[in-house]
Amino acid sequence: MQKITTLLCVVCLALVAQSAVAGFKLADDKITIGLNARIRYEFFNNTDFTTTTNDTRDYFLTRLRPTFSFLPHEQVEVVFEPQFTGGWGEILGTSQTSVNAASAASSSGNLDDPTLGVHQGYLKYKPTDWYEMTLGRQVLAYGDQVLIGAVDWNNTGRSFDAFKSRFSGENFWIDAVYTLLSDTESSAGRGACAAPCTFGDHHFGGVYASINAAEWLKELDFYAFYRFDSVGQPPRAHNYAIAGTRLKGATGIFDYRFETTAEYGKSTISGANNNQRDWQTDAELGVTFKEAANFRIGVEALAASKNFIQMFPTAHKWLGYVDLFGRRNIMSGVLRLSAKPSEKWLMTLDAHTIMRYSNTLGLYALNGTTAIGAVGTSTSKFGGEEIDLTASFKPLDILSFDMGLGTFLPMGFVKTNVGNDPTLFGYLQTGVRF
């Protein structure tokens, strides 16, 4: 009850933001200041599917993300976005997963502060209308973030140390991206290395193109990426290429999206000496009745082969809000219901049917590598059902209040392997963005 009371106090303080301006400029529009701030309460129960340990936990999370944009010249922009993240009473707080009952130290009332870092910091140069380059730490998010996403739901979120070139025209844009994921040579001092040597860097890059082809095909995308990891003995733990296409659009009351990806190469997931031949497909079709409170009915189907490497996704959007499963050896059918009776309200109800694609492997956790249960104890492909309910209220353009409740009901393979107790997840959140 005390935590709920505290949250209500925070909500009241957030109401002060109604006097703020939606982004403001200084020094003859050469400096722009924005802010993304939120506080969220989360509750989890039985997310490990077992009754052998006490897996009930709850906590508050804070994120404060101011953004400063400097325009010293019409062709040059410098963006600096520091970020403060923390869990109340915790000293770690670099991500929501670090907030747990095992944390030994508290920052509340002591001489310690939670984490303050840099989420984005980059230089953008746009010499012409059709070309721009961005160099530095930046967010990368493409399409529906099935493969590359910002994971903004996470208390920290994801950003890359990257170089990006964008070529654009009236109805298209093309990004060429390179990012250095890990530079182990610099940490090793570039000197002699005792066995087992871990010299080597981890690289990722490629091309993403998007075309506005027609009214009914607003986004026709093509992409190809390569991931090269020369770290460790033997090296090439992740050396593989992906290529795919995506379609998204709407006509009349109907909307749709479709994405499919092929994966080739070698990885520790499939075996360092095995050729990787995997894939994923995700499709959704919806119909919206605008005169009936913008009520939308959508159906989604997705599948990923047994050794698919899910890259850098925002899994939360498509695989359930409880965040139990990754996009590997999985099939799912989803019924999506939503209503937007006004510009201030949005309510959603999603029902997921979770199955495994191949009986030779189990289901996998959110990271795509941790197996859920043993393979041989069940022949069922069926994993269970997840139901998620959310509601969002925006009394002002810059202020939002959100709540959600999700539960996963183990069945078939999951029930046989790891128990039949349901999982429960809930959250309350307030945020200010301008």
C-alpha positions in Angstrom: 0.0 0.0 0.0 2.9 2.3 0.8 4.3 1.9 -2.7 1.0 2.6 -4.3 0.7 5.8 -2.2 4.2 6.8 -3.3 3.3 6.2 -7.0 0.2 8.4 -6.6 2.4 11.2 -5.2 4.7 10.9 -8.2 1.7 11.1 -10.5 0.6 14.3 -8.9 4.0 15.8 -9.4 3.9 14.8 -13.0 0.7 16.9 -13.4 2.9 20.0 -13.0 4.3 19.2 -16.4 1.1 20.4 -18.0 2.5 23.9 -18.1 5.6 22.8 -20.1 6.0 23.6 -23.7 6.2 20.7 -26.2 9.9 21.1 -26.9 11.5 24.6 -26.6 14.3 26.4 -28.5 17.0 28.8 -27.4 19.7 31.0 -28.9 17.8 31.8 -32.1 16.6 28.2 -32.6 20.2 26.9 -32.5 19.5 24.9 -29.3 16.6 22.6 -28.8 15.8 20.9 -25.4 13.5 17.9 -25.0 12.8 15.5 -22.2 11.6 11.9 -21.8 10.9 11.1 -18.2 8.9 8.2 -16.6 8.3 6.3 -13.4 7.0 2.7 -13.5 5.9 0.2 -10.9 6.2 -3.5 -11.9 5.0 -6.7 -10.3 6.1 -10.2 -11.3 5.1 -13.6 -10.0 6.4 -17.1 -11.1 8.3 -16.0 -14.2 10.6 -19.0 -13.8 7.5 -21.3 -14.1 8.3 -23.1 -10.9 7.2 -23.3 -7.2 10.6 -24.3 -5.8 11.7 -20.7 -5.2 10.0 -17.5 -4.3 9.8 -15.7 -7.6 7.5 -12.9 -6.5 9.0 -9.5 -6.8 8.0 -5.9 -7.4 9.9 -2.6 -7.8 9.8 1.0 -8.9 11.9 2.1 -11.9 12.9 5.7 -12.8 14.2 6.9 -16.2 15.1 10.5 -16.9 16.3 11.2 -20.5 16.9 14.9 -21.4 17.9 15.6 -25.0 20.0 18.5 -26.2 20.3 19.3 -29.9 22.8 21.9 -31.0 22.7 23.5 -34.5 25.9 25.5 -35.0 25.3 25.4 -38.8 22.3 24.5 -41.0 24.1 21.4 -42.2 25.5 20.3 -38.8 23.7 19.0 -35.7 25.1 17.7 -32.5 22.9 15.6 -30.2 23.6 14.8 -26.6 21.2 12.6 -24.6 22.3 11.7 -21.1 20.2 9.2 -19.2 19.6 8.5 -15.5 18.1 5.1 -14.7 17.6 3.4 -11.4 15.5 1.2 -9.3 14.2 2.7 -6.1 16.4 1.5 -3.2 18.9 -0.1 -5.5 22.5 0.8 -6.3 22.7 -1.0 -9.6 19.8 0.2 -11.8 21.6 0.0 -15.2 18.6 -1.9 -16.5 15.3 -3.2 -15.2 16.8 -6.8 -15.0 19.4 -5.6 -12.5 16.7 -4.7 -10.0 16.2 -7.8 -7.9 16.0 -9.2 -4.4 19.7 -10.3 -4.5 21.1 -6.8 -4.7 23.3 -6.3 -1.8 23.5 -2.5 -1.6 20.9 0.3 -1.6 21.4 3.8 -2.9 18.4 5.2 -1.0 19.5 7.0 2.2 23.2 6.2 1.6 26.1 8.0 -0.1 25.6 6.3 -3.4 23.7 7.2 -6.6 22.2 5.0 -9.3 23.5 5.0 -12.8 24.0 8.2 -14.9 25.2 7.6 -18.5 24.9 8.6 -22.1 22.1 7.0 -24.2 22.9 9.0 -27.3 25.7 11.3 -28.4 26.3 11.8 -32.1 27.2 14.2 -34.8 25.0 14.6 -37.9 26.1 16.2 -41.1 23.7 16.9 -44.0 25.5 18.5 -46.9 22.7 18.0 -49.4 18.9 17.3 -49.4 19.5 13.7 -50.4 22.4 12.7 -48.1 23.2 12.8 -44.4 25.7 11.0 -42.2 25.4 10.3 -38.4 28.4 9.3 -36.4 28.4 8.3 -32.7 26.2 6.6 -30.1 22.7 6.4 -31.5 19.4 4.5 -31.5 18.8 2.2 -34.5 15.2 1.0 -35.1 14.0 -0.4 -38.4 10.5 -1.5 -39.5 8.4 -3.0 -36.8 11.6 -3.7 -34.7 11.3 -7.4 -35.3 15.0 -7.6 -35.8 16.5 -4.3 -34.9 14.8 -2.2 -32.3 15.2 0.4 -29.5 13.6 -1.7 -26.8 12.2 1.6 -25.3 10.1 -0.4 -22.8 13.3 -1.5 -21.0 14.3 1.0 -18.4 17.6 1.6 -20.2 16.8 0.9 -23.8 19.3 0.0 -26.6 21.7 2.2 -28.5 24.7 1.5 -30.8 28.1 3.0 -31.3 27.6 3.4 -35.1 28.2 5.1 -38.3 25.1 5.6 -40.5 24.7 7.1 -44.0 21.2 7.9 -45.3 20.4 8.5 -49.0 16.8 9.7 -49.5 14.5 10.9 -52.2 10.8 11.8 -52.5 9.5 8.3 -52.0 12.5 6.3 -50.6 15.4 6.2 -48.2 18.4 3.9 -47.9 20.6 3.5 -44.8 24.1 2.0 -44.8 25.0 1.2 -41.2 28.1 -0.1 -39.4 28.4 -0.6 -35.7 31.2 -1.9 -33.5 29.5 -4.1 -30.9 32.7 -5.0 -28.9 36.3 -3.9 -29.1 38.2 -6.5 -27.1 41.5 -5.6 -28.7 41.6 -2.3 -26.9 40.7 -3.8 -23.6 43.5 -6.4 -23.9 46.0 -3.6 -24.5 46.9 -4.8 -28.0 49.9 -6.6 -26.5 50.8 -10.3 -25.9 47.8 -12.5 -25.2 48.0 -15.6 -23.0 45.9 -18.6 -24.2 43.1 -18.8 -24.5 43.5 -15.5 -26.4 40.4 -13.3 -26.7 41.7 -10.7 -29.2 39.2 -9.7 -31.8 36.3 -7.4 -32.4 32.6 -7.9 -32.9 31.1 -6.0 -35.8 27.6 -5.6 -37.3 26.4 -3.7 -40.3 24.4 -3.7 -43.5 21.9 -1.9 -45.7 18.2 -1.1 -45.1 16.0 0.4 -47.8 12.4 1.6 -47.6 10.1 2.6 -50.5 6.7 4.3 -50.3 5.4 2.4 -53.3 1.6 3.2 -53.3 -1.3 4.3 -51.1 -1.9 0.7 -50.1 1.9 -0.1 -49.8 3.3 2.7 -47.7 6.4 0.7 -46.7 8.2 -1.7 -49.0 11.5 -2.6 -47.3 14.5 -4.7 -48.2 17.5 -5.3 -46.0 20.7 -7.2 -45.7 23.0 -7.3 -42.7 26.2 -9.2 -41.7 27.5 -9.9 -38.2 31.2 -10.8 -37.7 32.6 -11.9 -34.4 36.3 -12.6 -34.3 36.5 -12.9 -30.5 37.6 -16.0 -28.6 39.1 -19.4 -29.4 38.0 -20.6 -31.8 36.9 -17.2 -33.3 33.8 -16.7 -35.5 31.3 -17.3 -32.7 28.7 -15.3 -34.7 29.5 -15.0 -38.4 26.3 -14.9 -40.4 24.3 -12.9 -42.8 20.6 -12.1 -42.9 18.4 -10.8 -45.8 14.8 -10.0 -45.8 11.8 -8.0 -46.9 8.9 -6.2 -45.2 5.6 -4.9 -46.4 3.2 -2.6 -44.6 0.2 -0.6 -45.6 -3.5 0.0 -45.4 -6.5 0.3 -47.7 -10.0 1.3 -46.5 -10.7 -0.3 -43.2 -8.0 -2.9 -43.6 -4.3 -2.8 -42.6 -1.5 -5.3 -42.9 2.1 -6.0 -42.3 4.4 -8.9 -43.4 8.1 -9.6 -42.8 10.3 -12.6 -43.6 14.0 -13.1 -43.0 16.5 -15.7 -44.1 19.7 -16.3 -42.2 23.0 -17.9 -43.4 26.4 -18.5 -41.9 27.9 -20.1 -38.8 27.2 -19.5 -35.1 27.6 -21.1 -31.7 23.9 -21.6 -31.6 23.9 -24.0 -34.5 27.5 -25.2 -33.9 30.6 -23.2 -34.9 31.3 -25.6 -37.8 27.7 -26.0 -39.0 26.2 -24.0 -41.8 23.4 -21.7 -40.6 20.2 -22.0 -42.6 17.4 -20.4 -40.6 14.4 -18.1 -41.0 11.6 -16.2 -39.4 8.2 -14.9 -40.7 5.8 -12.5 -39.0 2.4 -11.4 -40.6 -0.6 -9.5 -39.3 -4.0 -8.5 -40.8 -6.3 -6.0 -39.1 -9.6 -4.3 -39.7 -10.7 -1.0 -38.0 -14.2 0.3 -37.5 -13.6 4.0 -37.1 -17.3 4.8 -36.3 -17.3 2.3 -33.5 -14.6 3.9 -31.2 -11.9 3.0 -33.7 -12.3 -0.6 -32.7 -9.7 -2.8 -34.3 -9.5 -6.6 -34.7 -6.2 -8.0 -35.8 -4.8 -11.5 -36.3 -1.1 -12.3 -36.3 0.9 -15.4 -37.1 4.6 -15.8 -36.6 7.2 -18.5 -36.7 11.0 -18.8 -36.3 13.1 -21.9 -37.1 14.9 -23.8 -34.4 18.3 -22.1 -34.6 17.2 -18.6 -35.7 19.3 -15.9 -34.1 17.0 -13.0 -33.3 19.5 -10.2 -33.6 18.5 -7.0 -31.6 14.7 -7.1 -31.5 12.0 -5.3 -29.5 10.4 -8.7 -28.6 8.0 -7.1 -26.1 5.9 -5.7 -29.0 5.1 -9.1 -30.6 5.8 -12.0 -28.3 3.8 -10.9 -25.3 4.2 -8.2 -22.6 5.3 -10.7 -19.9 8.6 -11.1 -21.9 9.0 -14.8 -21.4 9.9 -16.0 -24.9 12.5 -15.2 -27.6 12.1 -15.5 -31.4 13.7 -18.9 -31.8 12.0 -22.3 -32.4 8.6 -20.7 -31.8 5.3 -20.4 -33.5 2.5 -18.1 -32.3 -1.0 -17.1 -33.2 -2.2 -13.8 -31.8 -5.6 -12.2 -31.6 -5.4 -8.4 -31.1 -8.3 -6.2 -30.0 -8.0 -2.5 -29.4 -10.2 0.5 -29.1 -9.5 4.2 -29.1 -12.7 6.0 -28.2 -10.9 9.4 -28.1 -7.5 10.9 -28.6 -6.9 10.5 -24.9 -7.7 6.8 -24.4 -6.3 3.6 -25.9 -7.2 0.1 -24.7 -5.8 -3.2 -26.0 -6.4 -6.9 -25.3 -4.0 -9.5 -26.9 -4.3 -13.3 -26.7 -1.2 -15.3 -27.7 -1.0 -19.0 -28.4 2.6 -20.2 -27.9 4.0 -23.3 -29.6 7.4 -24.6 -30.5 8.4 -25.0 -34.1 10.4 -28.2 -33.8 10.1 -31.0 -31.3 13.9 -31.5 -31.4 14.4 -28.3 -29.3 12.4 -26.6 -26.6 11.2 -23.0 -26.3 13.7 -20.3 -25.5 13.7 -17.4 -23.0 13.6 -13.7 -24.0 17.4 -13.7 -24.8 16.9 -16.4 -27.5 19.6 -18.7 -26.0 18.4 -19.9 -22.6 16.3 -23.1 -23.0 13.0 -23.5 -21.2 12.7 -27.0 -20.0 14.2 -30.3 -21.3 13.4 -31.5 -24.8 12.7 -35.1 -24.3 10.1 -35.0 -21.5 7.2 -33.9 -23.7 6.2 -34.5 -27.4 3.7 -31.7 -27.4 4.3 -28.6 -29.6 1.9 -26.6 -27.5 3.4 -24.3 -24.9 0.6 -22.3 -23.4 -1.5 -19.1 -23.7 -0.7 -15.5 -22.8 -3.3 -12.8 -22.3 -2.3 -9.1 -22.0 -4.6 -6.2 -21.1 -3.3 -2.6 -21.4 -4.9 0.9 -21.0 -3.3 4.3 -21.8 -4.6 7.7 -20.9 -3.1 11.0 -22.3 -4.8 14.0 -20.7 -2.2 16.2 -22.4 0.1 15.7 -25.4 3.1 15.5 -23.2 1.7 13.5 -20.2 0.6 9.9 -20.2 -0.7 7.3 -17.7 -0.4 3.6 -18.5 -1.3 0.3 -16.9 -1.1 -3.3 -17.9 -1.7 -6.8 -16.7 -0.5 -10.0 -18.3 -0.6 -13.7 -17.5 0.8 -16.8 -19.1 -0.9 -20.2 -18.6 1.5 -23.1 -19.1 0.1 -26.0 -21.2 1.5 -28.9 -23.1 5.3 -28.8 -23.3 5.8 -26.0 -20.7 3.4 -27.6 -18.2 5.1 -31.0 -18.5 8.7 -29.6 -18.3 8.6 -26.8 -15.8 5.3 -26.7 -14.0 1.7 -25.6 -14.3 1.6 -22.5 -12.1 0.5 -19.4 -14.1 2.8 -16.4 -14.5 1.5 -12.9 -13.6 2.9 -9.5 -14.6 1.5 -6.0 -14.0 2.6 -2.4 -14.2 1.6 1.2 -13.6 3.5 4.0 -15.3 3.4 7.7 -15.7 5.5 9.6 -18.2 6.3 13.1 -19.5 7.7 13.6 -23.0 8.3 16.8 -24.9 
